[in-house]
Amino acid sequence: MIPVYEPSLDGNEFNYVTECLKTNWISSKGKFSNLLCSNFSKYTNINYVTNVSNGTCALSLALATLGIPKGSEVLIPSFGYVAVAASVVRHGAIPVFVDIDLLDLQIDVFDLERKINNNTSAIIGIHNYGYPYRSSIVNKIAKNYGIFHIEDCAEAIGTKDYNGNHVGNESDISTFSLYANKTITAGEGGLLCSNSKELVVSANNLKNHAISEPGVYDHNDFGFNFRMTNIASAIALAQLENIENKLLRKKEIAKKYKEGIKSSRFKLFDPNPELNLNSYWMNTLLTKSPNESEILMKHLKNNNIETRPLFKPVHLMEPYNKFSSEKLTASEKISGCGINLPSFPSLKNEQIEIIIKTINNLD
Ligand SMILES: Cc1ncc(COP(=O)(O)O)c(C=O)c1O
């Protein structure tokens, strides 16, 4: 089976992890934890970074750090990974689902602004599939209304925003995931970033039991343990060292898919390629109907090629539908009409050719 994703551990991962084990630095303290945060800050140009256990913890920590009031409304796109909605509900806030724009599968800024009211406390945008949403416009909207803006960049390491900066710079707090299917990984891990020192100092305190003073059992807040280990950070650091190669290869893979399927009835999702913003986390093939997607997925599976469906809109899921009575036309329309293809950097050219041939073979 060609998997839809697998990590490529092709740099210093083994050496760095061995160093952790040999030197006994296996908890969250240690040089790799520090180096990961400082190097990630340099790479993204976001001033302050703290590492956490995973991308979902990063979201929960962002909501806690900003002091999002319980019972307030947080605007989120319905078309996106469920961790965002779950974090909002677990925080005790109310998710308000916003539609997407079909041109780029990202949050619809008009629908977003329409849904702001006196009880809105924050917006969480998601850069879906490695393509950026209009984060600077969303940031302006958030500032105009005096609400917070969190940027979920879990799927968008290496993605540029419309100003040409690394995503994560146009918000109060941005979050990243280092799960095994992400462009760089720690197995499990996450990062919380901000250009505000105060916010990252506060997040750092909350992620570590809100300890007032090291070694003293006195705590200044209701903290979490969201720490990331030095071992996981060592893996992520080695991955970050190779990020440019990974991104280049991902771009090459997208180009091959695009060329290869251009005479088929399917289309590769790739808006505004001339702007060079996409980090091509996932290659998404768009179909004309849900039925066509289902047939294509089955056909690929029968030929040992793993794929994934597009996100089901969160407002249609049983635990979440009580938060929404509105139809979100674009999210509902696109959800069934596409699949994600194998997209990991170590995918071989021969495998890509097999995938393309199999797609083109479908009657
Ligand atoms: C947009 C988005 N946000 C958050 C997460 C959660 O990250 P993690 O799996 O590291 O908790 C993911 C996926 O993993 C994601 O795709």
The ligand as an ORCA input file, in Angstrom:
! r2SCAN-3c Opt
* xyz 0 1
  C      -5.730     22.371     11.423
  C      -5.310     21.463     12.537
  N      -5.343     21.937     13.802
  C      -4.953     21.185     14.832
  C      -4.501     19.905     14.657
  C      -4.152     19.104     15.856
  O      -2.798     18.840     15.952
  P      -2.302     17.566     16.793
  O      -2.715     16.359     16.053
  O      -0.815     17.765     16.844
  O      -2.932     17.670     18.139
  C      -4.435     19.365     13.346
  C      -3.995     18.018     13.012
  O      -3.297     17.264     13.441
  C      -4.852     20.165     12.271
  O      -4.816     19.703     11.023
*
